[in-house]
Amino acid sequence: MSLASVMKSEEKLLLPTYDRHKILFEKGRGLYLWDSEGNKYLDFLSGIGVNALGHGHPRIQAALKKQAGKLIHVSNLFFHEYQAELAQKLTKISGLDRAFFCNSGTEAWEGALKLARAYARTQNNNGHKAKWRLLALEGSFHGRTFGSLATTGQKKYRQPFAPLMPGVGFVGFNDVDDLKRQFDGSVCAICLETVQGEGGIRPVSAEFLRTARELTERTGALLILDEIQCGLGRTGKYFAYQHYGIKPDVLTVAKPLAAGLPLGALLTTNRAAAGFHPGIHGTTFGGGPLACAVAVEFLDVLSGLLDHVSELGNYFHERLDNLKTRHSSIREVRGMGLMLAVDLDSADTAKAVVAQLLREGILINRTHETVLRFLPPYIIQKKHVDQVVRALDSALSQNSKPTGRAPKSSQVKIEKGNRKR
C-alpha cells in the first residue's frame, strides 16, 4: 500500500487527532527504520521512549512468539503465570511493595489519582482532617484522560476540555517556597514527574523533591511520581528517583515496559495500597499474559544495560554541551541519561532543525515548542551519537551564527548524578 493511499484513507476514516509526518514506515531492525520507499532512518526517538531496545530485538521477538503460541488473553478473573513474576521484578528494583497492571501510562496515572483519594478516605474515616486536594506542577504532562489532564500543568492540553476534575493546585516548577505555601493538611498527594517529558525534559531539583517527601511524610499524604517517560532505565538507573535518594509512595511506569506492547503499571507501598480493595478498580486488558511475558524479558535485558545508558548519556550530554559553545541559538542543554534536550531560542528554529534531520534520515521530535527531544534506544553506540551531533551542528548552522562563548553545564545537580563531572 502506498503512502498516498494510506493518507487518503486516514483522512476519510480517522479522527483528525495527529499531525503526522508524510512517511509510511514498513519495518525496523535495531536502531533503524525503513519506509515504503526503502529510505533508512536512525531512530533517536524510539516511539517516544517506547522502543528502548530498538526494533526487532531477538529476545523480545522470541518471547512474543513463544507466548503468542500459548495464551494471549484470559482476563483478570483468573490467574496466569506472569503477573506475579513481573510484579516481583518491579517491586524488587523499585523498593516498593505491590503492583497493579493496566494498558497505558495515562491509565496508570488515573489509578494513582484514584488511589490517593481512596487512601485519604481511609485516613479521614480514622478521625484525621479531611484530605482531598492534589498538588501538581506547572509544565507537567500526565496523559490524555480527564484525571490526567486535570493534573497536567499546561493550558493548551487542559482548556479544550474544561471544566476538569476539581481540587488540583499547580505549584511553580522547582519553586520550593510555592510548594510550602500551597501544601496544607487538606492535600492528599503531591503528584509530579521526576523528569518532565512533554514539559521540555526538565529534571526536578533535589531540594524540591526532598521538600515534597518531607511534607507528605509529615501529614500522611502520598508522594506520587510519574516515571512513565523517565523510568525503567531511561536515566541510567532503573528509576530516576533513585538518583535523589528518596522513595515515593506511589509510582507509575509504562512506555518501554513491554517493549512496544501496551502495558502500564502502578507500584505502591503497602501503606498506600490500603486504599484499594477488590472491586474498587480494575481493567479488562491490562496485565495480560502476552504483555507481561514480554515485560519480564525486557527487564531481564535491561539489567545488563544500565551502565551503558549512563556511559552513553554522559557522552551524548558532553557532545551537546560542546555544540552549545558553537551556536547562540542553543539556550540550554539538559536531561539525564538518554533523556536529553536542546532548548533553542525560537520555535521556528526548532521546527527547521527537526525537519532537516528528518530529511537526512534521523528521527527526533520537538516538544514544548522550542525543545529538541532525544530519546534514543538504550543500545546506541558513540558513533550514532556522533552522527546525530554532526547533523544537528549542520542544521543549526543554517539558523544561528557561531559563537566563542564558554560552555555552561545545565545538568541538574543531585546527590548521586549519573553524569561524570
LORO-417320 format. One record per residue (C-alpha): residue number from 0; residue in three letters; x, z, y. Coordinates in steps of 0.001 Angstrom, whole numbers. Each point is the difference from the previous one (the first is absolute). Example, Ala and Ser with C-alpha at 12.3 -4.5 7.8 and 13.67 -1.06 7.14 Angstrom:
2
+-----+-----+---------+---------+---------+
:   k :   r :       u :       w :       v :
+-----+-----+---------+---------+---------+
:   0 : Ala :   12300 :    7800 :   -4500 :
:   1 : Ser :    1370 :    -660 :    3440 :
+-----+-----+---------+---------+---------+
***
This chain:
421
+-----+-----+---------+---------+---------+
:   k :   r :       u :       w :       v :
+-----+-----+---------+---------+---------+
:   0 : Met :       0 :       0 :       0 :
:   1 : Ser :    1345 :    -915 :    3432 :
:   2 : Leu :     389 :    2303 :    2998 :
:   3 : Ala :   -2494 :   -2110 :    1957 :
:   4 : Ser :   -2691 :     329 :   -2662 :
:   5 : Val :     525 :    3754 :    -327 :
:   6 : Met :    -219 :     450 :    3769 :
:   7 : Lys :   -3155 :   -2097 :     177 :
:   8 : Ser :   -1648 :    2007 :   -2788 :
:   9 : Glu :     965 :    3340 :    1524 :
:  10 : Glu :   -1289 :   -1024 :    3420 :
:  11 : Lys :   -3387 :    -695 :   -1537 :
:  12 : Leu :    -215 :    2861 :   -2500 :
:  13 : Leu :    2011 :    3040 :    1143 :
:  14 : Leu :    -635 :    2501 :    2753 :
:  15 : Pro :    2462 :    -774 :    2822 :
:  16 : Thr :    2020 :    3220 :    -240 :
:  17 : Tyr :    3521 :   -1441 :    -318 :
:  18 : Asp :    2139 :   -2179 :    2232 :
:  19 : Arg :    2117 :   -1523 :   -2754 :
:  20 : His :    3205 :   -2002 :     221 :
:  21 : Lys :    -564 :   -3547 :   -1228 :
:  22 : Ile :    1924 :     435 :   -3234 :
:  23 : Leu :   -1333 :    -133 :   -3558 :
:  24 : Phe :    2202 :    2066 :   -2295 :
:  25 : Glu :      63 :    -929 :   -3674 :
:  26 : Lys :    2707 :    2073 :   -1692 :
:  27 : Gly :    2584 :    2690 :     532 :
:  28 : Arg :    3161 :    1211 :   -1680 :
:  29 : Gly :    2214 :    2855 :    1092 :
:  30 : Leu :     418 :     -74 :    3778 :
:  31 : Tyr :   -1476 :   -3466 :     428 :
:  32 : Leu :   -3343 :   -1775 :     289 :
:  33 : Trp :    -740 :   -3722 :    -319 :
:  34 : Asp :   -2841 :   -1809 :    1728 :
:  35 : Ser :   -2101 :   -2956 :   -1141 :
:  36 : Glu :    2509 :   -2447 :    1475 :
:  37 : Gly :    2952 :    1539 :   -1823 :
:  38 : Asn :    1446 :    1825 :    3015 :
:  39 : Lys :    1876 :    3219 :    -748 :
:  40 : Tyr :    -397 :    3220 :    2026 :
:  41 : Leu :    2052 :    3200 :      75 :
:  42 : Asp :   -2554 :    2809 :     -44 :
:  43 : Phe :     896 :    2826 :    2409 :
:  44 : Leu :   -3605 :    1200 :     239 :
:  45 : Ser :    -771 :     480 :   -3719 :
:  46 : Gly :   -3752 :    -294 :     410 :
:  47 : Ile :     117 :    2644 :    2773 :
:  48 : Gly :    1970 :    2398 :   -2168 :
:  49 : Val :   -1837 :    -626 :   -3261 :
:  50 : Asn :    2506 :   -2092 :   -1973 :
:  51 : Ala :    2781 :    2559 :     155 :
:  52 : Leu :    1639 :   -1439 :   -3123 :
:  53 : Gly :    -374 :   -3567 :    1199 :
:  54 : His :   -1948 :   -2636 :   -1904 :
:  55 : Gly :    -198 :    -396 :   -3756 :
:  56 : His :    2123 :    3040 :    -896 :
:  57 : Pro :     549 :    -234 :   -3772 :
:  58 : Arg :    -859 :    3629 :    -760 :
:  59 : Ile :   -3199 :    -190 :    2027 :
:  60 : Gln :    -994 :   -3256 :   -1671 :
:  61 : Ala :     635 :    1514 :   -3425 :
:  62 : Ala :   -2108 :    3084 :     820 :
:  63 : Leu :   -2804 :   -2210 :    1307 :
:  64 : Lys :     -21 :   -2207 :   -3060 :
:  65 : Lys :     130 :    2892 :   -2441 :
:  66 : Gln :   -2807 :    2023 :    1567 :
:  67 : Ala :   -2228 :   -2994 :     815 :
:  68 : Gly :     -16 :    -757 :   -3701 :
:  69 : Lys :   -1191 :    3522 :    -813 :
:  70 : Leu :   -2385 :    1347 :    2670 :
:  71 : Ile :    -695 :    -900 :    3644 :
:  72 : His :   -2941 :    2217 :    1018 :
:  73 : Val :   -1892 :    2885 :   -1545 :
:  74 : Ser :   -1428 :    2015 :    2990 :
:  75 : Asn :     732 :    3586 :     929 :
:  76 : Leu :   -2719 :    1284 :   -2319 :
:  77 : Phe :    2609 :    -171 :   -2767 :
:  78 : Phe :    3706 :     627 :    -505 :
:  79 : His :    2858 :   -2442 :    -332 :
:  80 : Glu :    3651 :     740 :    -591 :
:  81 : Tyr :    1547 :    -870 :    3381 :
:  82 : Gln :   -1691 :    2061 :    2730 :
:  83 : Ala :    1539 :    3284 :   -1103 :
:  84 : Glu :    3402 :   -1622 :    -524 :
:  85 : Leu :     -68 :   -1565 :    3459 :
:  86 : Ala :   -1218 :    3245 :    1580 :
:  87 : Gln :    2819 :    1886 :   -1696 :
:  88 : Lys :    2585 :   -2363 :    1444 :
:  89 : Leu :   -1499 :      62 :    3506 :
:  90 : Thr :    -349 :    3764 :     147 :
:  91 : Lys :    3542 :     462 :   -1258 :
:  92 : Ile :    1587 :   -2223 :    2650 :
:  93 : Ser :   -2248 :    1260 :    2815 :
:  94 : Gly :      31 :    3733 :    -707 :
:  95 : Leu :   -3823 :      15 :     106 :
:  96 : Asp :   -2335 :    1072 :   -2779 :
:  97 : Arg :   -2925 :   -2364 :    -548 :
:  98 : Ala :    -980 :   -3646 :     401 :
:  99 : Phe :   -3122 :   -2080 :     543 :
: 100 : Phe :     204 :   -3768 :    -546 :
: 101 : Cys :   -1925 :   -2608 :    1978 :
: 102 : Asn :     333 :   -3681 :     898 :
: 103 : Ser :    1733 :    -145 :    3384 :
: 104 : Gly :    1707 :    1864 :    2797 :
: 105 : Thr :   -3091 :     271 :    2158 :
: 106 : Glu :   -1956 :    1454 :   -2927 :
: 107 : Ala :    2747 :    2548 :    -577 :
: 108 : Trp :    -181 :     948 :    3678 :
: 109 : Glu :   -3806 :     276 :    -136 :
: 110 : Gly :     429 :    2330 :   -2960 :
: 111 : Ala :    2511 :    2089 :    1928 :
: 112 : Leu :   -2373 :     376 :    2952 :
: 113 : Lys :   -2856 :     977 :   -2301 :
: 114 : Leu :    2260 :    2502 :   -1735 :
: 115 : Ala :     987 :    1541 :    3352 :
: 116 : Arg :   -3641 :     570 :     937 :
: 117 : Ala :    -934 :    1188 :   -3493 :
: 118 : Tyr :    2936 :    2418 :    -145 :
: 119 : Ala :    -851 :    1326 :    3452 :
: 120 : Arg :   -3547 :     679 :   -1199 :
: 121 : Thr :    1356 :    2244 :   -2766 :
: 122 : Gln :    1889 :    1957 :    2662 :
: 123 : Asn :   -3026 :     156 :    2283 :
: 124 : Asn :   -2094 :    1386 :   -2840 :
: 125 : Asn :    2554 :    2786 :    -428 :
: 126 : Gly :    -651 :    1302 :    3486 :
: 127 : His :    2703 :   -1915 :    1879 :
: 128 : Lys :    -609 :   -1656 :    3365 :
: 129 : Ala :   -1621 :   -3412 :    -464 :
: 130 : Lys :    2565 :   -2781 :    -408 :
: 131 : Trp :   -1127 :   -3607 :     297 :
: 132 : Arg :    2102 :   -1823 :    2629 :
: 133 : Leu :    2756 :   -2486 :    -878 :
: 134 : Leu :    3069 :    -716 :    2108 :
: 135 : Ala :    1585 :   -3449 :    -327 :
: 136 : Leu :    2669 :   -1836 :    1998 :
: 137 : Glu :    -129 :   -2609 :    2710 :
: 138 : Gly :    1315 :   -3328 :   -1292 :
: 139 : Ser :    -946 :     784 :   -3585 :
: 140 : Phe :   -1619 :   -2290 :   -2555 :
: 141 : His :   -1654 :    1323 :   -3150 :
: 142 : Gly :   -2181 :   -2847 :   -1238 :
: 143 : Arg :   -3208 :   -1961 :     540 :
: 144 : Thr :   -2748 :    2290 :   -1292 :
: 145 : Phe :   -2012 :    2190 :    2370 :
: 146 : Gly :    1845 :    3253 :    -609 :
: 147 : Ser :    3359 :   -1735 :     119 :
: 148 : Leu :    -953 :   -1745 :    3250 :
: 149 : Ala :   -1206 :    3295 :    1450 :
: 150 : Thr :    3512 :    1407 :    -422 :
: 151 : Thr :    1783 :   -3189 :    1111 :
: 152 : Gly :    1446 :     460 :    3462 :
: 153 : Gln :    -222 :   -3615 :    1187 :
: 154 : Lys :   -3033 :   -1039 :    2042 :
: 155 : Lys :     141 :   -3636 :   -1094 :
: 156 : Tyr :    -878 :    1049 :   -3545 :
: 157 : Arg :   -2528 :    2669 :     956 :
: 158 : Gln :   -2067 :   -1436 :    2836 :
: 159 : Pro :   -1874 :   -2781 :   -1861 :
: 160 : Phe :   -1503 :    2577 :   -2384 :
: 161 : Ala :    -755 :    2939 :    2289 :
: 162 : Pro :   -1446 :    2546 :    -262 :
: 163 : Leu :    2212 :    1225 :   -2834 :
: 164 : Met :     225 :    3304 :   -1858 :
: 165 : Pro :      -5 :    2882 :    2507 :
: 166 : Gly :    2388 :    2914 :     132 :
: 167 : Val :    3292 :   -1869 :     334 :
: 168 : Gly :    2528 :     668 :    2773 :
: 169 : Phe :    3083 :   -2094 :     714 :
: 170 : Val :    3363 :    1568 :     797 :
: 171 : Gly :    2733 :   -1824 :    1892 :
: 172 : Phe :    2613 :   -1397 :   -2359 :
: 173 : Asn :    2784 :    2579 :    -487 :
: 174 : Asp :   -1488 :    2086 :    2842 :
: 175 : Val :     499 :    3540 :   -1279 :
: 176 : Asp :   -1596 :    1610 :    3052 :
: 177 : Asp :   -3116 :   -2147 :    -359 :
: 178 : Leu :    -227 :     893 :   -3687 :
: 179 : Lys :     167 :    3709 :     796 :
: 180 : Arg :   -2572 :    -382 :    2780 :
: 181 : Gln :   -2544 :   -1803 :   -2177 :
: 182 : Phe :     475 :    2055 :   -3152 :
: 183 : Asp :   -2233 :    3021 :    -486 :
: 184 : Gly :   -1919 :    1808 :   -2717 :
: 185 : Ser :   -2637 :   -2734 :    -197 :
: 186 : Val :    2519 :   -2555 :   -1319 :
: 187 : Cys :    -280 :    -577 :   -3739 :
: 188 : Ala :    2886 :   -2495 :    -231 :
: 189 : Ile :    2809 :   -1712 :    1879 :
: 190 : Cys :     128 :   -3601 :   -1183 :
: 191 : Leu :    2990 :   -2265 :     610 :
: 192 : Glu :    2275 :   -2731 :   -1294 :
: 193 : Thr :    3535 :    1252 :    -596 :
: 194 : Val :    1088 :   -3417 :    1267 :
: 195 : Gln :   -2633 :   -1963 :    1914 :
: 196 : Gly :    -287 :   -3501 :   -1455 :
: 197 : Glu :   -2489 :   -2126 :    1955 :
: 198 : Gly :     838 :    2197 :    2978 :
: 199 : Gly :    3464 :   -1558 :     192 :
: 200 : Ile :    2208 :    1647 :   -2676 :
: 201 : Arg :     331 :    3328 :    1827 :
: 202 : Pro :    1274 :    3031 :   -1954 :
: 203 : Val :   -1519 :    3307 :    1006 :
: 204 : Ser :    2573 :    2414 :    1428 :
: 205 : Ala :    1295 :    2939 :   -2010 :
: 206 : Glu :   -1196 :    2439 :    2662 :
: 207 : Phe :   -3499 :   -1451 :      12 :
: 208 : Leu :    -357 :      61 :   -3784 :
: 209 : Arg :    1382 :    3550 :    -218 :
: 210 : Thr :   -2459 :    1115 :    2659 :
: 211 : Ala :   -2908 :   -1628 :   -1840 :
: 212 : Arg :    1054 :    1784 :   -3185 :
: 213 : Glu :     325 :    3368 :    1758 :
: 214 : Leu :   -3376 :    -275 :    1733 :
: 215 : Thr :   -1895 :    -935 :   -3152 :
: 216 : Glu :    1644 :    2746 :   -2038 :
: 217 : Arg :    -943 :    2535 :    2666 :
: 218 : Thr :   -3734 :    -736 :    -201 :
: 219 : Gly :    -474 :   -1367 :   -3501 :
: 220 : Ala :    -668 :   -3545 :    1206 :
: 221 : Leu :    1383 :   -2913 :   -2025 :
: 222 : Leu :    2934 :   -2249 :     869 :
: 223 : Ile :    -924 :   -3498 :   -1189 :
: 224 : Leu :    2695 :   -2683 :     -49 :
: 225 : Asp :    -733 :   -3708 :    -276 :
: 226 : Glu :    2914 :   -1633 :   -1824 :
: 227 : Ile :   -1920 :   -3076 :   -1071 :
: 228 : Gln :    2649 :   -2216 :    1608 :
: 229 : Cys :    3039 :    2272 :     292 :
: 230 : Gly :    -235 :    1731 :   -3379 :
: 231 : Leu :    1138 :    -815 :   -3539 :
: 232 : Gly :    3631 :    -792 :     793 :
: 233 : Arg :    -406 :   -1985 :    3214 :
: 234 : Thr :    2211 :    2360 :    2057 :
: 235 : Gly :    2624 :     628 :   -2686 :
: 236 : Lys :   -1682 :    3109 :   -1409 :
: 237 : Tyr :   -3124 :     151 :   -2107 :
: 238 : Phe :   -1926 :    1139 :    3077 :
: 239 : Ala :     917 :     -49 :    3671 :
: 240 : Tyr :    -906 :    3675 :     502 :
: 241 : Gln :    2841 :     899 :   -2364 :
: 242 : His :    2431 :    -918 :    2793 :
: 243 : Tyr :   -1473 :    2814 :    2097 :
: 244 : Gly :      95 :    2921 :   -2403 :
: 245 : Ile :   -3759 :     664 :      73 :
: 246 : Lys :   -2835 :    -546 :   -2471 :
: 247 : Pro :   -3578 :   -1003 :     842 :
: 248 : Asp :   -3180 :    1388 :   -1492 :
: 249 : Val :   -1421 :   -3470 :    -534 :
: 250 : Leu :    1755 :   -3367 :    -328 :
: 251 : Thr :   -1343 :   -3540 :    -221 :
: 252 : Val :    1891 :   -2916 :   -1557 :
: 253 : Ala :    -876 :   -3541 :   -1039 :
: 254 : Lys :    1662 :   -3337 :     872 :
: 255 : Pro :    2843 :    -395 :   -2579 :
: 256 : Leu :   -1364 :    2511 :   -2516 :
: 257 : Ala :   -1283 :   -2551 :   -2527 :
: 258 : Ala :    2380 :   -2809 :    1005 :
: 259 : Gly :   -2725 :   -2267 :    1394 :
: 260 : Leu :   -3088 :    1266 :   -1808 :
: 261 : Pro :   -2485 :    2048 :    2054 :
: 262 : Leu :     748 :    3711 :    -422 :
: 263 : Gly :      97 :    2935 :    2378 :
: 264 : Ala :     554 :    3689 :    -591 :
: 265 : Leu :    -884 :    3271 :    1672 :
: 266 : Leu :    2437 :    2808 :    -846 :
: 267 : Thr :    -714 :    3639 :     810 :
: 268 : Thr :    1120 :    3564 :    -482 :
: 269 : Asn :   -2053 :    2188 :   -2283 :
: 270 : Arg :   -1217 :    1883 :    3082 :
: 271 : Ala :   -1385 :   -3119 :    1692 :
: 272 : Ala :   -1427 :   -1306 :   -3276 :
: 273 : Ala :   -2424 :    2932 :     -20 :
: 274 : Gly :   -2175 :   -1987 :    2403 :
: 275 : Phe :   -1000 :   -2490 :   -2710 :
: 276 : His :   -2079 :     486 :   -3124 :
: 277 : Pro :   -1614 :   -2415 :   -2503 :
: 278 : Gly :   -2495 :   -2306 :    1698 :
: 279 : Ile :    1182 :     512 :    3584 :
: 280 : His :    2178 :   -3121 :      77 :
: 281 : Gly :     723 :   -2954 :   -2255 :
: 282 : Thr :     807 :   -3676 :    -490 :
: 283 : Thr :   -1065 :   -2805 :   -2322 :
: 284 : Phe :    3211 :   -1981 :    -274 :
: 285 : Gly :    2678 :    2438 :    1176 :
: 286 : Gly :    2542 :    1175 :   -2544 :
: 287 : Gly :    -804 :   -2583 :   -2662 :
: 288 : Pro :    2338 :    -416 :   -2983 :
: 289 : Leu :    1543 :   -3298 :    1151 :
: 290 : Ala :     942 :    1167 :    3502 :
: 291 : Cys :    1206 :    3398 :   -1204 :
: 292 : Ala :    2145 :   -1477 :   -2779 :
: 293 : Val :    1684 :   -2294 :    2511 :
: 294 : Ala :     470 :    2897 :    2458 :
: 295 : Val :    1755 :    2058 :   -2674 :
: 296 : Glu :    2408 :   -2892 :    -509 :
: 297 : Phe :     489 :    -409 :    3760 :
: 298 : Leu :    1002 :    3640 :     408 :
: 299 : Asp :    2485 :    -284 :   -2867 :
: 300 : Val :    1644 :   -2986 :    1706 :
: 301 : Leu :    -127 :    1682 :    3412 :
: 302 : Ser :    1997 :    3012 :   -1199 :
: 303 : Gly :    3094 :   -2191 :    -254 :
: 304 : Leu :    -431 :   -1685 :    3395 :
: 305 : Leu :    -106 :    2833 :    2547 :
: 306 : Asp :    3732 :      58 :     716 :
: 307 : His :     -34 :   -3777 :     364 :
: 308 : Val :   -2873 :     193 :    2505 :
: 309 : Ser :    1945 :    2544 :    2044 :
: 310 : Glu :    3182 :   -2067 :     -80 :
: 311 : Leu :   -1692 :   -3265 :     934 :
: 312 : Gly :   -2137 :    1752 :    2591 :
: 313 : Asn :    3107 :    1392 :    1681 :
: 314 : Tyr :    1647 :   -3415 :     -53 :
: 315 : Phe :   -3058 :   -1813 :    1344 :
: 316 : His :    -492 :    2555 :    2783 :
: 317 : Glu :    3659 :    -311 :    1056 :
: 318 : Arg :    -227 :   -3782 :      98 :
: 319 : Leu :   -3133 :     238 :    2158 :
: 320 : Asp :    1693 :    2547 :    2282 :
: 321 : Asn :    2869 :   -2448 :     482 :
: 322 : Leu :   -2493 :   -2756 :     758 :
: 323 : Lys :   -1498 :    2199 :    2716 :
: 324 : Thr :    3293 :    -109 :    1907 :
: 325 : Arg :    -311 :   -3792 :     262 :
: 326 : His :   -3615 :    -355 :    1066 :
: 327 : Ser :   -1641 :    1604 :    2996 :
: 328 : Ser :   -3427 :    -781 :   -1448 :
: 329 : Ile :     505 :    2698 :   -2661 :
: 330 : Arg :   -1275 :    3284 :    1356 :
: 331 : Glu :     503 :    2082 :   -3117 :
: 332 : Val :     932 :     -82 :   -3674 :
: 333 : Arg :   -1677 :    2696 :   -2074 :
: 334 : Gly :   -1135 :     985 :   -3454 :
: 335 : Met :    1235 :    1537 :   -3237 :
: 336 : Gly :    1310 :   -1571 :   -3186 :
: 337 : Leu :   -1521 :   -3429 :    -531 :
: 338 : Met :   -2804 :     633 :    2484 :
: 339 : Leu :    1548 :   -1319 :    3198 :
: 340 : Ala :   -1132 :   -1425 :    3310 :
: 341 : Val :    1364 :   -1858 :    3004 :
: 342 : Asp :   -2065 :     702 :    3106 :
: 343 : Leu :     194 :   -2880 :    2475 :
: 344 : Asp :    -794 :    -119 :    3701 :
: 345 : Ser :   -2969 :   -2376 :    -297 :
: 346 : Ala :   -2699 :   -1026 :   -2431 :
: 347 : Asp :     735 :   -3681 :     680 :
: 348 : Thr :    3607 :     439 :   -1061 :
: 349 : Ala :   -1068 :    1835 :   -3154 :
: 350 : Lys :   -2483 :   -2754 :    -888 :
: 351 : Ala :    2631 :   -2684 :     546 :
: 352 : Val :    2563 :    1776 :   -2178 :
: 353 : Val :   -2438 :     477 :   -2899 :
: 354 : Ala :    -992 :   -3672 :     211 :
: 355 : Gln :    3603 :   -1224 :      63 :
: 356 : Leu :    1027 :    2130 :   -2954 :
: 357 : Leu :   -3004 :   -1314 :   -1900 :
: 358 : Arg :    1104 :   -3568 :     683 :
: 359 : Glu :    3421 :     926 :   -1353 :
: 360 : Gly :   -1518 :    1425 :   -3176 :
: 361 : Ile :      99 :    3736 :     778 :
: 362 : Leu :   -3103 :    2190 :    -118 :
: 363 : Ile :    -355 :    2914 :    2414 :
: 364 : Asn :   -2920 :     993 :    2198 :
: 365 : Arg :    -861 :    1469 :    3376 :
: 366 : Thr :   -1828 :    3265 :     539 :
: 367 : His :    -972 :    2027 :    3063 :
: 368 : Glu :     328 :   -3247 :    2010 :
: 369 : Thr :    3763 :     106 :     685 :
: 370 : Val :    1447 :    1398 :   -3229 :
: 371 : Leu :    1686 :   -2082 :   -2700 :
: 372 : Arg :    -627 :    1781 :   -3309 :
: 373 : Phe :    2358 :    -209 :   -2987 :
: 374 : Leu :   -1251 :    1253 :   -3397 :
: 375 : Pro :    2194 :   -1846 :   -2513 :
: 376 : Pro :     -94 :     620 :   -3755 :
: 377 : Tyr :    2303 :    2778 :   -1176 :
: 378 : Ile :    2102 :   -2487 :   -1986 :
: 379 : Ile :    1530 :   -1769 :    3024 :
: 380 : Gln :    3770 :    -386 :     359 :
: 381 : Lys :    2248 :     -75 :    3062 :
: 382 : Lys :      83 :   -3793 :     -27 :
: 383 : His :   -3760 :     -67 :     519 :
: 384 : Val :     266 :    2415 :    2921 :
: 385 : Asp :    2736 :   -2181 :    1502 :
: 386 : Gln :   -2178 :   -3090 :    -332 :
: 387 : Val :   -2899 :    1660 :    1811 :
: 388 : Val :    2196 :    1424 :    2762 :
: 389 : Arg :    1599 :   -3390 :     632 :
: 390 : Ala :   -3424 :   -1625 :     233 :
: 391 : Leu :   -1225 :    2765 :    2282 :
: 392 : Asp :    3064 :    -376 :    2225 :
: 393 : Ser :    -667 :   -3713 :     339 :
: 394 : Ala :   -3692 :     479 :     738 :
: 395 : Leu :     667 :    2648 :    2635 :
: 396 : Ser :    2634 :   -2169 :    1660 :
: 397 : Gln :   -2763 :   -2391 :     994 :
: 398 : Asn :   -1872 :    2782 :    1812 :
: 399 : Ser :    2633 :    2311 :    1463 :
: 400 : Lys :    3453 :     -58 :    1508 :
: 401 : Pro :    3037 :    1635 :   -1658 :
: 402 : Thr :     982 :    3383 :    1385 :
: 403 : Gly :    3072 :    2131 :    -386 :
: 404 : Arg :   -1693 :    3362 :       4 :
: 405 : Ala :    1025 :    2636 :   -2540 :
: 406 : Pro :   -2290 :     687 :   -2951 :
: 407 : Lys :   -2372 :    2919 :     210 :
: 408 : Ser :   -1176 :    1425 :   -3293 :
: 409 : Ser :   -3691 :     649 :    -327 :
: 410 : Gln :      -1 :    1431 :   -3495 :
: 411 : Val :   -2126 :    3145 :     -84 :
: 412 : Lys :    2113 :    3120 :    -448 :
: 413 : Ile :   -1181 :    2032 :   -2961 :
: 414 : Glu :    1569 :    2749 :   -2036 :
: 415 : Lys :     930 :   -2251 :   -2888 :
: 416 : Gly :     -85 :   -3533 :    1344 :
: 417 : Asn :     571 :   -2960 :   -2247 :
: 418 : Arg :    2359 :   -1838 :    2343 :
: 419 : Lys :    3715 :     673 :     171 :
: 420 : Arg :    1282 :     713 :    3479 :
+-----+-----+---------+---------+---------+
***
